Amino acid sequence: MGLSSTLYSGVSGLQANSTAMSVTGNNISNSNTVGFKSSSTVFSDVLSASVATASGTGQVGRGSNVSTVRTDFSQGSFQSTSSATDLAIEGESFFMVSAADSAEVLYTRNGAFSFDSDGYLVNAEGYRVQGQTYTADGEPSNGDPEDIQVDLDTQIAAHATENVSMSTNLDADEEVTGPFDSTDPDTTSNYSTSTTIYDALGATHTVTTYFTKTADQEWSWNTVVDGEELDGGTAGVLNVVGSGTLEFDNSGALVSGASGSSTAGILDWVNGADDSQQLTFEFDTTQFSSDSVVFSQEQDGYTSGDVVDVSIDNDGVVSATYSNGETIDVAVLTLASFANPGGLLKEGGSLYSANGSSGEPRIGTAGSAMGTIYTNALELSTVDLSQEFVDMITIQNGYSAASRVITTVDEMLQEVINLKR
């Protein structure tokens, strides 16, 4: 092995350190890039040449090269933000994104998302975030991940009230008053409460439930609607649309009559709404010696509404809130994890693609196995500037030393050339 070979050893040092400086420079330039994972350069020696020595065969190195550029996928710290669509993952998973009209899925730790003009949840480059949509029954579809989209311009349809529930106490000290008479409700009842319900068109109607004590430990209930709201009805005349009996034991607990329903078809609203609406009444009622009172009452209907807000919770569920107060789950983000994330290929824009080295992605939703999603947060770069500056000094010294090898060998070759003079 002669001096000429030593020149190439020095050149290999220049090339290897040059590559390392590129990696370090890239790290430093991305020290503020959301979700960026820093890289480090691993050197290895070049296969040595064998030389004959007095004691046998010896080996002389022939320089160095870059063995691999390794990505550090350690957890980055979080930065709090004011955007509800900013997300960060604690764990080893990745968000899944895809370009419009493309079947290729890419992966990212950068959760700086927003909704575009078409209602798609996208990253800064316009790639659409992937997830599982919810069915009409409010359950995830469990199909392949697809683009997450919230229809920001369409109203949610009205939903006719089907269930009315009440939590009440009826005063055990009341006098027996019944039976109930809808033409004289105030005299033939002991207590009443009103509830607003919705028809299929989203119009509101007031129904009033009268409670009448008919015997010890027994009450009747009658729900009425003013006739002016019903087709063929008369204003001021109350129409009974539901009734039943509540029975209590000696301790005031309800023993029968906890549920009841209206007669199908009797709710024939004057505005032309679907006349098949039927109400189911649920009573969580006690009979204690204290004032009659309604603790709570609920019904499941609502009028139509526009989207006023979109939020994402820590389970990755995307929900739309409407002007009618309803919140509808639209989709849930899917996450991907890899057996060897270090094998992922960088695609720019904080995106990665899978390949044979990374293995196939394992797909799921946020949880103990896939990691935790945090809202109003972004994962910061894992670049440690102090370490990068130390690496720069080391690389610079290595580069200078390699260049010195070349100049020294050049001087030695000049001495050989001068031997003929």
Residue, then its C-alpha position, 0 to 999 in steps of 0.5 A: m500500500g503506497l502513498s497514493s492510497t493514503l491520499y484516498s484515505g484522506v479523501s474518504g475522511l473529507q467525504a465522510n465528515s462532509t456528509a456528517m456536517s450536512v446532517t448536523g446542518n440539517n438538524i440545526s436548521n430544523s431545530n424549530t420544525v414541529g415534529f422533526k426528529s434529529s439524525s446522527t451520522v454513524f461512521s465505519d472504517v473501510l475494508s483494510a488492506s493486507v500487508a506482509t510484516a516480519s511477524g506475519t500478515g498485517q492490516v492497514g486501514r483505507g479510510s472511512n465512510v458513512s455507515t448509516v444516518r440514524t434518526d432519533f425517534s425519541q419523544g419530543s417535548f410539547q408546546s401548548t397552542s390555542s388551536a383546537t386542531d393542533l395535536a401531539i402524540e405521546g408514544e411511538s405512533f404516527f398520524m396518517v395522511s394522504a394526498a387528495d385522490s391518492a391511495e398512498v398513505l404517509y406518516t407524520r408526527n407533525g400535528a399542526f392540522s386545520f380544516d380546508s375550505d371543503g371541510y377536510l382535516v389537512n396538514a400544512e401541505g394539504y395532505r388529508v388526515q386519515g381516520q374512521t368515520y362514524t355511522a348513523d348509529g354513532e359507532p366507528s365504521n371499523g373500515d379502512p382509514e379514509d379522509i376525515q371531512v366535516d360538512l361545514d355548510t350543511q345543516i343537521a336535520a331536525h330530530a323528532t323527540e322520541n323519549v322524555s325522562m323526568s326525575t321528580n318527587l311527589d309529595a306524600d302528604e298531598e290529598v287524594t284529588g283524582p280522577f284527572d279531568s282534562t277540562d279542569p286540570d288545575t283542580t283535578s291534579n296536585y302538581s304539573t310540569s311542562t316540557t318542550i319537545y320537537d316534531a320531525l320538522g324541528a318545530t317546538h311544542t309544549v307538553t304538560t304532564y299533570f300528576t294526580k294523587t288517586a289513592d295512598q301510594e298511587w298517582s296517575w300522570n297525564t300528558v296533554v297538548d293544547g288542541e291548537e297545535l294538533d290537526g283538527g284540535t281546538a285552541g284551549v282544549l287539552n288533548v291527552v297524548g299519554s297517561g299512566t299510573l305510578e305506584f309506590d311502596n311504604s318507603g316512597a320508592l316507585v314499584s311500578g309505572a316507571s315507563g309509559s308511551s303516547t298513542a301512535g298517530i295521536l301527535d298529528w301536528v297542525n304544521g304537517a309534520d310526520d304524524s307517526q311521532q310517538l313519545t316514550f315517558e320514563f319516570d324516576t320518581t319518589q313519594f316522600s313527605s316533601d314538596s313536589v319538585v322536578f329535579s331534572q327532565e330531558q328529551d332527545g329531540y332537537t331542531s335543525g342547526d348549523v356547524v358552529d364549532v369542530s373539536i378533537d378530543n384526547d381520544g382523537v374523536v372529531s366532533a361537530t357542534y351545531s347551533n341547536g346545541e347538538t354535538i355529533d361525532v364525525a370520525v376518529l383519527t387512526l394512528a400507525s406504529f412500526a416495528n422499526p420506525g428507524g427504517l422509515l424513509k423521509e419524504g420532506g414536509s415532516l412526512y415519512s413513508a413505509n418500506g421493507s426496513s420499517g415493516e408494515p404499519r400496525i393501525g389503531t386508535a389512540g390508547s395504551a397500545m398506540g399512544t395518547i393524543y393531546t389537543n391544543a399541543l404540538e410536539l417540538s423538534t428533538v434537536d439538541l442545539s448544544q449537542e449539535f454544536v459540539d458535533m460541529i466542532t468534532i466534525q470540523n476537527g475531523y475534516s481539518a485533520a483529513s485535509r492535513v493527511i492529504t497535504t502531508v502526503d503531497e509533501m512526501l510525494q514531492e520528496v519522492i519526485n525530488l530524489k531524481r534531482 
